Amino acid sequence: MADPDEGLMPDGTIRTGAQRERVPPLFEPILAEATRAAEQRGGSLYLYGSVATGAARPGLSDVDLLSVDFGEAATLGDQLSAKYADRCRAVEIATATAADFERQNDAAYGNRVFIRHYCVHLTGPDRSATLPAYPADARAARGFNGDIGQHLQRWRQLLGSSPQQVEVLGRRVARKSLLAVAGLVSVHDGTWTTDRPPALRWGGVQPELAADLAQLMSWADGGSRPTPLDVQKAVADGGIVPTIVEDFARLVGLWREAPDSPSTR
């Protein structure tokens, strides 16, 4: 679910609705168990997403967690997903290391923005506590989605997969591409959003892209199922995704670091 509080502070820094007190009581047992596991295994744990903003839907939303220097996060996520299947769709635990926030590159900058504004600290050393409020600007947009060109290259390599896998790929293409478009809208309009629906605003800036953006939105939201041919057209030269990459490179800028640079998002 979208964060209705996401936007700009009066000083131009990023505002979100991620707050510990907004967590619905239904999800507290999940967080308590995840926190105990993190304390036993070491490392830090953060909550983000709709549960952190209070917009989660019981039984339909994921519980999104970020672990830092925390072993066996995937195993814990599987265990909690099975145990609390009546309360959430899944417990997803992203993994990171302390170094992922300390490097001086676009990915690490995006990680710092993310942990500072989108994450709620649950346990362990809090790397967000000493971070400043970050400007809602092109650098933040680049930190979040400047890897869109690298993703495009990987997506093209996966086109030979089975039709079922390509359908999943199509949804992934749509979601990441629309996040990048949200960054374009943010920089162009002088606002801030990471939500997919506002990305359709880019169709107002470039009307020739409106139909393709609407198709990506339909794939992302499950309104339609992308076929292998649909996905191939979307990522081919002249397709909607390369066009988004070109616009992003021009208006925001792409990552300069290697394709395997880590990102928490």
C-alpha positions as CSV (number, residue, x, y, z in Angstrom):
1,M,0.0,0.0,0.0
2,A,1.2,3.5,-0.8
3,D,2.5,5.7,2.0
4,P,0.1,8.8,2.1
5,D,2.7,10.8,4.1
6,E,5.5,10.4,1.5
7,G,6.6,13.7,0.1
8,L,8.6,16.8,1.0
9,M,9.4,18.5,4.3
10,P,9.4,22.3,4.2
11,D,13.2,22.3,4.0
12,G,13.1,20.1,0.9
13,T,14.2,16.9,2.7
14,I,12.3,13.6,2.3
15,R,9.2,12.9,4.4
16,T,7.7,9.4,5.0
17,G,5.2,7.9,7.3
18,A,7.4,5.1,8.6
19,Q,7.0,5.2,12.4
20,R,7.2,2.6,15.1
21,E,3.9,3.6,16.7
22,R,2.1,3.1,13.4
23,V,2.7,-0.6,13.3
24,P,-0.7,-2.4,13.6
25,P,-1.0,-4.6,16.7
26,L,-1.7,-7.7,14.5
27,F,1.9,-7.7,13.3
28,E,3.6,-7.1,16.6
29,P,4.1,-10.9,17.4
30,I,6.0,-11.3,14.1
31,L,8.2,-8.4,14.9
32,A,8.8,-9.6,18.4
33,E,9.9,-13.0,17.2
34,A,12.1,-11.6,14.4
35,T,13.7,-9.2,16.9
36,R,14.5,-12.1,19.4
37,A,16.1,-14.0,16.5
38,A,18.2,-11.0,15.5
39,E,19.3,-10.5,19.1
40,Q,20.4,-14.1,19.3
41,R,22.3,-14.1,16.0
42,G,23.7,-10.6,16.2
43,G,23.3,-7.8,13.7
44,S,20.6,-5.2,13.3
45,L,17.0,-5.4,12.1
46,Y,14.7,-2.8,10.6
47,L,11.1,-2.7,9.4
48,Y,10.0,-0.9,6.3
49,G,7.0,-1.0,3.9
50,S,3.3,-0.9,4.6
51,V,3.6,-2.4,8.1
52,A,6.0,0.5,9.0
53,T,3.6,3.1,7.8
54,G,0.4,1.5,9.2
55,A,-1.1,0.9,5.7
56,A,-0.7,-2.9,5.7
57,R,-3.7,-5.1,5.0
58,P,-4.0,-8.2,7.2
59,G,-3.4,-11.4,5.3
60,L,-2.5,-9.5,2.1
61,S,0.6,-7.4,2.9
62,D,4.1,-8.5,3.3
63,V,6.1,-7.9,6.4
64,D,9.3,-6.3,5.0
65,L,12.4,-6.4,7.1
66,L,16.0,-5.4,6.5
67,S,18.8,-7.2,8.3
68,V,22.4,-5.8,8.6
69,D,25.2,-8.3,9.4
70,F,22.6,-10.8,10.4
71,G,23.1,-14.5,9.6
72,E,20.5,-16.9,8.2
73,A,18.0,-14.2,7.4
74,A,16.4,-16.1,4.5
75,T,15.8,-19.2,6.8
76,L,14.2,-17.0,9.4
77,G,12.0,-15.4,6.8
78,D,10.7,-18.7,5.6
79,Q,10.0,-19.9,9.1
80,L,8.0,-16.7,10.0
81,S,6.2,-16.8,6.7
82,A,4.9,-20.3,7.4
83,K,4.0,-19.6,11.0
84,Y,2.2,-16.3,10.4
85,A,0.5,-17.1,7.1
86,D,-2.8,-16.1,8.6
87,R,-1.6,-12.5,9.2
88,C,0.6,-11.7,6.2
89,R,1.4,-12.8,2.7
90,A,5.0,-13.4,3.6
91,V,7.9,-12.2,5.8
92,E,10.6,-10.9,3.5
93,I,14.0,-10.2,5.0
94,A,16.4,-8.3,2.8
95,T,20.1,-8.6,3.7
96,A,22.9,-6.1,3.9
97,T,26.3,-5.5,5.5
98,A,27.6,-2.5,7.3
99,A,29.9,-1.8,4.3
100,D,26.8,-1.4,2.0
101,F,26.1,1.9,3.8
102,E,29.7,3.1,4.1
103,R,30.9,3.1,0.6
104,Q,31.2,6.4,-1.3
105,N,29.1,5.5,-4.3
106,D,25.5,5.9,-5.6
107,A,24.3,2.5,-4.2
108,A,25.6,3.3,-0.7
109,Y,24.1,6.8,-0.8
110,G,20.7,5.3,-1.8
111,N,21.0,2.8,1.1
112,R,21.7,5.6,3.6
113,V,18.7,7.5,2.3
114,F,16.5,4.4,2.5
115,I,17.5,3.4,6.0
116,R,17.2,7.0,7.3
117,H,13.7,7.7,5.9
118,Y,12.0,4.5,5.1
119,C,13.1,2.1,7.9
120,V,12.0,1.7,11.5
121,H,14.8,0.4,13.8
122,L,13.9,-2.7,15.8
123,T,17.1,-4.0,17.3
124,G,20.9,-4.0,17.1
125,P,23.3,-1.0,16.3
126,D,21.2,1.7,14.7
127,R,23.0,3.0,11.6
128,S,20.2,5.4,10.9
129,A,20.5,7.3,14.2
130,T,23.3,9.6,13.2
131,L,22.3,10.1,9.6
132,P,21.0,13.5,8.5
133,A,17.7,14.1,6.8
134,Y,18.4,13.8,3.0
135,P,17.3,16.2,0.3
136,A,14.6,14.9,-2.1
137,D,16.7,15.5,-5.2
138,A,18.3,13.8,-8.2
139,R,21.1,12.3,-6.1
140,A,18.5,10.5,-4.0
141,A,16.6,9.4,-7.0
142,R,19.8,8.1,-8.6
143,G,20.8,6.3,-5.4
144,F,17.4,4.5,-5.5
145,N,17.1,3.6,-9.2
146,G,20.3,4.6,-11.0
147,D,20.9,0.8,-11.6
148,I,17.9,0.7,-14.0
149,G,20.3,0.4,-17.0
150,Q,22.1,-2.6,-15.4
151,H,18.7,-4.2,-14.7
152,L,17.8,-3.8,-18.4
153,Q,20.9,-5.7,-19.5
154,R,20.1,-8.6,-17.1
155,W,16.4,-8.7,-18.1
156,R,17.4,-9.1,-21.8
157,Q,19.5,-12.0,-20.9
158,L,16.6,-13.7,-19.2
159,L,14.2,-13.6,-22.2
160,G,15.0,-17.2,-23.2
161,S,13.4,-18.5,-20.0
162,S,10.2,-20.5,-19.9
163,P,6.9,-18.6,-20.5
164,Q,6.0,-18.8,-16.8
165,Q,9.4,-17.4,-15.8
166,V,9.1,-14.6,-18.4
167,E,5.7,-13.7,-17.0
168,V,7.3,-13.2,-13.6
169,L,10.1,-11.3,-15.3
170,G,7.6,-9.0,-16.9
171,R,6.1,-8.1,-13.5
172,R,9.6,-7.5,-12.1
173,V,10.4,-5.3,-15.2
174,A,7.3,-3.3,-14.7
175,R,7.8,-2.7,-10.9
176,K,11.4,-1.6,-11.2
177,S,10.8,0.5,-14.3
178,L,7.9,2.3,-12.7
179,L,10.0,3.0,-9.6
180,A,12.5,4.6,-11.9
181,V,9.8,6.7,-13.5
182,A,8.7,7.8,-10.1
183,G,12.2,9.2,-9.7
184,L,11.8,11.0,-13.1
185,V,8.6,12.5,-12.0
186,S,10.1,13.6,-8.6
187,V,13.0,15.4,-10.2
188,H,11.0,16.9,-13.1
189,D,8.2,18.2,-10.8
190,G,10.3,19.1,-7.8
191,T,8.4,16.7,-5.5
192,W,9.2,13.3,-4.1
193,T,7.5,9.9,-4.6
194,T,8.5,6.2,-4.9
195,D,5.0,5.1,-5.6
196,R,3.9,3.5,-8.9
197,P,0.7,5.4,-9.7
198,P,2.2,8.8,-9.7
199,A,4.6,7.4,-12.3
200,L,1.8,7.7,-14.8
201,R,2.3,11.4,-14.6
202,W,5.3,10.9,-16.9
203,G,2.8,10.1,-19.6
204,G,1.7,13.7,-19.3
205,V,5.2,14.9,-19.8
206,Q,5.8,12.5,-22.7
207,P,2.3,11.6,-24.1
208,E,3.7,9.1,-26.5
209,L,4.7,6.9,-23.6
210,A,1.3,7.0,-21.8
211,A,0.0,3.7,-23.3
212,D,3.2,1.8,-22.5
213,L,3.3,3.2,-19.0
214,A,-0.3,2.1,-18.4
215,Q,0.6,-1.4,-19.6
216,L,3.5,-1.6,-17.2
217,M,1.2,-0.5,-14.4
218,S,-1.3,-3.3,-15.4
219,W,1.6,-5.9,-15.2
220,A,2.8,-4.6,-11.9
221,D,-0.7,-4.6,-10.3
222,G,-1.7,-7.9,-11.7
223,G,-4.4,-6.4,-14.0
224,S,-2.9,-8.2,-17.0
225,R,-0.4,-11.0,-17.7
226,P,2.6,-10.1,-19.8
227,T,3.4,-12.6,-22.6
228,P,6.9,-13.4,-23.7
229,L,6.4,-11.2,-26.8
230,D,5.1,-8.3,-24.7
231,V,8.2,-8.5,-22.4
232,Q,10.5,-8.8,-25.4
233,K,9.0,-5.6,-27.0
234,A,9.2,-3.7,-23.7
235,V,13.0,-4.3,-23.3
236,A,14.0,-4.2,-27.0
237,D,15.7,-1.2,-28.5
238,G,13.0,1.5,-28.9
239,G,10.8,-0.1,-26.3
240,I,9.4,1.5,-23.2
241,V,12.2,0.3,-20.8
242,P,15.2,1.6,-22.9
243,T,13.3,4.8,-23.3
244,I,12.9,5.1,-19.5
245,V,16.7,4.3,-19.1
246,E,17.5,7.1,-21.6
247,D,15.3,9.6,-19.8
248,F,16.7,8.6,-16.4
249,A,20.3,8.9,-17.7
250,R,19.5,12.4,-19.1
251,L,17.5,13.8,-16.2
252,V,18.8,12.0,-13.1
253,G,21.9,10.0,-14.1
254,L,22.9,6.3,-13.9
255,W,25.2,4.5,-11.5
256,R,28.8,4.6,-12.4
257,E,29.7,1.6,-10.2
258,A,30.0,-2.0,-11.3
259,P,26.7,-4.0,-11.9
260,D,27.3,-6.1,-8.7
261,S,27.3,-3.1,-6.4
262,P,25.0,-4.0,-3.5
263,S,21.7,-2.2,-2.8
264,T,19.3,-2.8,0.0
265,R,16.2,-2.1,-2.2
